[in-house]
Amino acid sequence: MAVTGRPRLYQDHESFAAKVEDYFAFCEDNGKMPTLSGLCYFMGFHDKESFGTYADYGDDFSRTVKSTRLRMEDDRNQRLANAACTGVIFDLKNNWGWKDKTESEVTLIGHEEALDALKG
């Protein structure tokens, strides 16, 4: 006997994409920042990974998943450009792959020069 899983919440791409758009409209109407966890809750998922699995259900679903994530990252970019906020920076680093870039210059000196520098 074959084991089957729970049926998908969204059988067709149109209803899936429409619900995503409903979420963004809800956020805009209520002054909320769109988040992946908020989207998943709004769409009826029980975890964030469920949204991503829809990328495997065909090109249309995949484009919606990818463009939704890109849209959320762009939202953070716009917020960061308008007002530097540590929460937005934290989100970009931890959820969107951003990194701080630091540069260091190293100068090598001989051991005699180092001893002279320590002696003052």
Contacts in CASP RR format, 6 or more apart in sequence:
PFRMAT RR
TARGET T0000
AUTHOR 0000-0000-0000
METHOD contacts of the structure
MODEL  1
MAVTGRPRLYQDHESFAAKVEDYFAFCEDNGKMPTLSGLCYFMGFHDKES
FGTYADYGDDFSRTVKSTRLRMEDDRNQRLANAACTGVIFDLKNNWGWKD
KTESEVTLIGHEEALDALKG
8 54 0 8 1.000
8 57 0 8 1.000
9 43 0 8 1.000
9 44 0 8 1.000
9 45 0 8 1.000
9 50 0 8 1.000
10 16 0 8 1.000
10 19 0 8 1.000
10 43 0 8 1.000
10 54 0 8 1.000
13 60 0 8 1.000
13 61 0 8 1.000
13 64 0 8 1.000
16 54 0 8 1.000
16 61 0 8 1.000
16 64 0 8 1.000
17 60 0 8 1.000
17 64 0 8 1.000
19 42 0 8 1.000
19 43 0 8 1.000
20 39 0 8 1.000
20 43 0 8 1.000
20 64 0 8 1.000
20 68 0 8 1.000
22 42 0 8 1.000
23 34 0 8 1.000
23 38 0 8 1.000
23 39 0 8 1.000
23 42 0 8 1.000
23 43 0 8 1.000
24 34 0 8 1.000
24 71 0 8 1.000
26 32 0 8 1.000
26 42 0 8 1.000
27 33 0 8 1.000
27 34 0 8 1.000
33 75 0 8 1.000
33 79 0 8 1.000
34 71 0 8 1.000
34 72 0 8 1.000
34 75 0 8 1.000
35 72 0 8 1.000
36 48 0 8 1.000
36 51 0 8 1.000
36 69 0 8 1.000
36 72 0 8 1.000
36 95 0 8 1.000
37 48 0 8 1.000
39 51 0 8 1.000
39 68 0 8 1.000
39 72 0 8 1.000
40 47 0 8 1.000
40 48 0 8 1.000
40 50 0 8 1.000
40 51 0 8 1.000
43 51 0 8 1.000
45 51 0 8 1.000
51 65 0 8 1.000
51 68 0 8 1.000
52 65 0 8 1.000
54 61 0 8 1.000
54 62 0 8 1.000
54 64 0 8 1.000
54 65 0 8 1.000
55 61 0 8 1.000
55 62 0 8 1.000
55 65 0 8 1.000
55 66 0 8 1.000
56 62 0 8 1.000
73 92 0 8 1.000
73 96 0 8 1.000
76 88 0 8 1.000
76 91 0 8 1.000
76 92 0 8 1.000
76 96 0 8 1.000
77 92 0 8 1.000
79 85 0 8 1.000
79 88 0 8 1.000
80 88 0 8 1.000
80 89 0 8 1.000
80 92 0 8 1.000
92 98 0 8 1.000
93 99 0 8 1.000
93 100 0 8 1.000
109 117 0 8 1.000
END
